[in-house]
Amino acid sequence: MKKIVNTEIDNALNDFPINLPKLIKGLLVTKNSNKKLAARSTLVKMGKTIIPQLHRLLDSENGLLRMEAAKIVELIADRRSIP
């Protein structure tokens, strides 16, 4: 099960800029709430430039990936995130 989930996440993040997959995967796999918040904060600080990539994650079959992408888009609060 875990291998399938990781494969789905890897496929969803396949063509993202090099640092985004590492941050997003770190956000998804850690149980440490401080690390999770730090990763989310780093992604939010990247700002509106990552909105297009996050929008693609909203269509993922992985519920956790969709939820985190939606949360980051919400925290960035850019007009382009409305759709």
C-alpha positions, 0 to 999 in steps of 0.5 A: 500500500505504501509503495503504491501511494509513493508511486502516485505521489512521485508520478504527480510530482514528476515534472515539478521544479526540483525543490517542490517535490522534496518539500511536498513529499516531506510534508506528506510523509512526516508525522512531526507536526513542526516539520510539517508546518515548516514545509508548508510555510516554505511552500507558502513563502514561494508564493504565487509562482507555484500556484499552477503546479499546485492546481495540478495536484488538486486533481490527484487521486491521492486524497492527502496530496489533494488536501495539502495542495488545497491548504497551501493554495488557500494560505497563498491566497492568490487571485489565480487560486480561485478556480 
